[in-house]
Amino acid sequence: MLKIAESERAAINYEFSELIAKESIRSCLEFIEELALQYTRQTLLPTTQLRMIGRKALVRAIEHFNIDRGLAFNAHATWWIKQSIEREILVK
């Protein structure tokens, strides 16, 4: 009987964590849009290029994220996104 409850709880936790992950990614995509518009006003780089750089950085943040470090995903992703966009601006 306990094993059924444990498996149900694990399934619920998995669904909940998947929902949280989707919401985090959605908020990061919104952040990329805002940041791209902000930097477009300051630089000569087009918004589409900055969006592309931000999205690639988000993928990289997902690949490198480690929950054991104690950092929230949004903070981790924000760092990667900002670093990538600012690096591209400095190169151009």
Contacts in CASP RR format, 6 or more apart in sequence:
PFRMAT RR
TARGET T0000
AUTHOR 0000-0000-0000
METHOD contacts of the structure
MODEL  1
MLKIAESERAAINYEFSELIAKESIRSCLEFIEELALQYTRQTLLPTTQL
RMIGRKALVRAIEHFNIDRGLAFNAHATWWIKQSIEREILVK
21 73 0 8 1.000
24 73 0 8 1.000
24 74 0 8 1.000
24 77 0 8 1.000
25 58 0 8 1.000
25 62 0 8 1.000
27 74 0 8 1.000
28 58 0 8 1.000
28 61 0 8 1.000
28 74 0 8 1.000
28 77 0 8 1.000
28 78 0 8 1.000
28 81 0 8 1.000
29 55 0 8 1.000
29 58 0 8 1.000
31 77 0 8 1.000
31 78 0 8 1.000
31 81 0 8 1.000
32 51 0 8 1.000
32 54 0 8 1.000
32 55 0 8 1.000
32 58 0 8 1.000
32 81 0 8 1.000
33 51 0 8 1.000
35 50 0 8 1.000
35 54 0 8 1.000
35 81 0 8 1.000
35 82 0 8 1.000
35 85 0 8 1.000
36 47 0 8 1.000
36 50 0 8 1.000
36 51 0 8 1.000
36 54 0 8 1.000
36 85 0 8 1.000
37 47 0 8 1.000
39 45 0 8 1.000
39 50 0 8 1.000
39 85 0 8 1.000
39 89 0 8 1.000
40 46 0 8 1.000
40 47 0 8 1.000
40 50 0 8 1.000
43 89 0 8 1.000
43 92 0 8 1.000
44 92 0 8 1.000
45 88 0 8 1.000
45 89 0 8 1.000
45 92 0 8 1.000
49 88 0 8 1.000
50 85 0 8 1.000
50 88 0 8 1.000
53 84 0 8 1.000
53 85 0 8 1.000
53 88 0 8 1.000
54 81 0 8 1.000
54 84 0 8 1.000
54 85 0 8 1.000
56 84 0 8 1.000
57 77 0 8 1.000
57 80 0 8 1.000
57 81 0 8 1.000
57 83 0 8 1.000
57 84 0 8 1.000
57 85 0 8 1.000
58 77 0 8 1.000
58 80 0 8 1.000
58 81 0 8 1.000
60 80 0 8 1.000
60 84 0 8 1.000
61 73 0 8 1.000
61 76 0 8 1.000
61 77 0 8 1.000
61 79 0 8 1.000
61 80 0 8 1.000
61 81 0 8 1.000
62 77 0 8 1.000
64 76 0 8 1.000
64 80 0 8 1.000
65 73 0 8 1.000
65 76 0 8 1.000
65 77 0 8 1.000
67 73 0 8 1.000
END
